[in-house]
Amino acid sequence: MKYALVTGQVRWSQGTVQLTRGKSADDDHPLVIERPDLFSNEAPDAELSAAPPVERATAAPGEKRLTPRKTAAKAAPRTGTTSEKGGGGE
């Protein structure tokens, strides 16, 4: 099995054909035999990957970074103590 290295219209002895990068073809297909420079033995990477996207640490020029904000736990309201209210000190 061979895999296309290019995307676009390709002209060859039997006319033209639309290739898409990664499109597979049999080893004995006439186009593969005539234009081996357009094909590779290496299978392309999956189009739908399960790998999580990698987040960049910095913004590109002109790009605003949006990061999810963590909601901080709200502190319990403070109750007054004698020292805070000015009493109790003698």
C-alpha positions as CSV (number, residue, x, y, z in Angstrom):
1,M,0.0,0.0,0.0
2,K,1.3,3.5,-0.9
3,Y,0.1,6.8,0.5
4,A,0.0,10.2,-1.3
5,L,2.4,12.8,-0.2
6,V,0.6,15.7,-1.9
7,T,-2.8,17.3,-2.2
8,G,-4.0,18.6,-5.5
9,Q,-4.7,17.8,-9.1
10,V,-2.0,15.6,-10.6
11,R,-1.5,15.3,-14.3
12,W,-0.2,12.0,-15.7
13,S,-0.4,9.9,-18.9
14,Q,-4.0,8.8,-18.3
15,G,-5.3,12.3,-17.6
16,T,-5.6,14.0,-14.2
17,V,-6.5,12.8,-10.8
18,Q,-7.3,14.5,-7.5
19,L,-5.0,13.4,-4.7
20,T,-5.3,14.2,-1.1
21,R,-2.4,13.8,1.3
22,G,-2.6,10.3,2.9
23,K,-4.9,8.9,0.2
24,S,-4.0,5.2,-0.2
25,A,-3.3,3.4,-3.5
26,D,-2.3,-0.2,-4.4
27,D,1.4,-0.7,-5.1
28,D,0.6,-1.8,-8.6
29,H,-1.7,1.2,-9.5
30,P,-0.5,2.8,-12.8
31,L,-0.2,6.2,-11.2
32,V,2.0,4.8,-8.4
33,I,4.2,3.1,-11.0
34,E,4.4,6.2,-13.2
35,R,4.9,8.8,-10.4
36,P,6.5,7.1,-7.4
37,D,7.7,10.5,-6.2
38,L,4.1,11.3,-5.2
39,F,3.8,8.4,-2.8
40,S,5.3,7.0,0.3
41,N,5.3,3.6,2.1
42,E,4.6,5.4,5.4
43,A,1.0,5.4,6.6
44,P,-0.2,8.9,7.6
45,D,-1.0,9.8,11.1
46,A,-4.6,9.4,12.2
47,E,-6.9,12.3,11.3
48,L,-8.8,11.9,14.6
49,S,-6.4,11.5,17.4
50,A,-7.1,10.5,21.0
51,A,-4.1,12.5,22.2
52,P,-5.0,15.6,24.3
53,P,-4.2,18.9,22.7
54,V,-1.1,20.6,23.9
55,E,-1.6,24.0,25.5
56,R,0.9,26.7,24.7
57,A,2.4,28.6,27.6
58,T,2.4,31.9,25.9
59,A,0.0,33.8,23.6
60,A,0.9,34.4,20.0
61,P,1.3,38.1,18.9
62,G,-2.1,39.8,19.0
63,E,-3.7,36.7,20.7
64,K,-5.5,37.0,24.0
65,R,-5.0,34.0,26.3
66,L,-8.1,32.7,27.9
67,T,-7.5,30.4,30.7
68,P,-10.2,28.7,32.8
69,R,-10.5,30.5,36.2
70,K,-10.5,28.4,39.3
71,T,-13.2,29.4,41.7
72,A,-11.7,30.1,45.0
73,A,-13.5,28.9,48.1
74,K,-15.1,31.8,49.8
75,A,-13.9,32.4,53.3
76,A,-16.4,32.3,56.2
77,P,-17.5,35.7,57.3
78,R,-15.3,37.0,60.2
79,T,-17.0,37.4,63.5
80,G,-15.8,40.1,65.8
81,T,-13.6,39.3,68.7
82,T,-13.1,41.4,71.8
83,S,-9.7,42.5,70.6
84,E,-11.1,43.6,67.2
85,K,-13.9,45.6,68.8
86,G,-11.5,47.5,71.0
87,G,-12.6,45.9,74.2
88,G,-10.8,43.5,76.6
89,G,-7.5,45.3,76.7
90,E,-6.7,46.7,80.1
